[in-house]
């Protein structure tokens, strides 16, 4: 794991208590948003071509009525959509000539493309000339899966309005975590049904809806996994085959002693954070999803109470707009604070959470090339680093416009952040990011929300890398369709949203083209389609790629032409 650059100390403090979801929403800082052009001023392209086809059900080969078919292409980027008729047929008219991608969707089915033979298969494009009629291959939709059952209490009575989450195990950064795949809530009979699922292995968890009302009854319900355990590690899986529904999944909620978390919430100036609230999110090892948490209002004197909290480790978050706090400067700015607590059945008291106004980060975009483009459309963003944990790190702040001289200023930034560019000019790529001379291109900077950081430098270069190539099948013939995966040869660079990873879909009549990868050592792997349950971040995939893929090195400004061949997905 790469070291992090840490700036400052923790903002929040817990008093008289032992301190123990992907990134939260961004700042609500006030900014002027340019008015978008009216839709009716953009005239879509038309032509004399037509495309028609059918949508069928995979299990019965019968027409799928009222399915939505969407069409798009380089010639028609805004796309069009049609609904199938009683015979499952559709037709697009008045199209410009060109090559089109189509896919169909309908509730109860998994979306599909023309000619696709399995889930995840990208199918075939349709090419049509001027004044021609082209018939697409049939779009065969496979029925989606569902999990249905009941949530009951210790007496077998239905639990109404329980939140049910269907989770799927994913390998993230070498660690397997349960991530959300679907959700539902129970009706008055305690029944739930989560639908639209692909075949695979799932885990189901339920939690009773909680009230912020104070009560003397300290007995409540703990988040419970099917069939009746409070530990994710002991959960029983539910297996779904193609088109299968799993029914009779009954979860008996476990009873537990619940506690209160209380304390004082302050704004950045030390005043009561009145009219805001404190949320408590459960943080569980091996689970990348905190689920719906508990909440407590902050009273005018700054005190708060979060009631009915089951045992566990929690992240407490305080968010407020300065407009809610009388006398605070900068209306519309978001302030944020957090604390960690462990609840073990007894009340947690004396907690203090103080919000911070957000860090200010300023710097300049520098062009390393033959000529510098105008930065008028570029913005700088403080993004979340590749993250594999469920713990939010606070608001990111709004993007900063890059001025004519390349300077920028970010405001309202919290947590672990990496600095990235939006509206990057064509023919340029990020070479490096520095903070006061230290390379932080791929290293997050930790900001607690009160810092004034200057000297950030984002270097762009016009010495862009290019990957081209061709893909052949097992017979050495050009592949009809290929899913190309390019991974870094270094396992430490396998991460969510890593700039060292790319995927590309090569269709008939097109060739491989990937631009802007950083110089380094890579391995390319080619499948006929993205494998079902494909996990881009599984370290086993990199091991497989090293055995079955094509290794290559990429230097600055190099154009690398690859000759690749289809391989079987892992496990085949």
Secondary structure, DSSP 8 states (H G I E B T S, - for coil): ----EE-S--S-EESSS---------------------GGGS-----SEEEEEEEEETTT--B-TT-EEEEE-STTTT-EEEE--TTSEEEEEEE-SEEEEEEEE-TTEE-EEBT--STT-----EEE-TT-EEE---EEEEE-EEEEEEEE-TTS-B-TT-EEEEEEEEEETTEEEEEEEEEEE--TTSEEEEEEE-SEEEEEEEE--------S--EEEE-EETTTBS-GGG---EEE-TT-EEEEEEEE-EEEE-EEEEEEEE-TTSSB-TT-EEEEEE--TTBS---S-EEEEB-TTSEEEEEEE-SEEEEEEEEEEGGGSTT-SSTT-EEEEEEEEEESSS-EEEEEEE-B--EEEEEEEEEESSS----TT-EEEEEE-S--SS---------EE--TTSEEEEEEE-EEEEEEEES--TT-EEEEEEETTEE-TTS-EEE-S--EEEEEEEEEES---EEEEEEE-TTSSB-SSEEEEEEESSGGG--TT-TT-EEEEE-TT--EEEE---SEEEEEEEESS--TT--TT-HHHHHHHHHHSEEEEE-TT-EEEEEEE----TT-
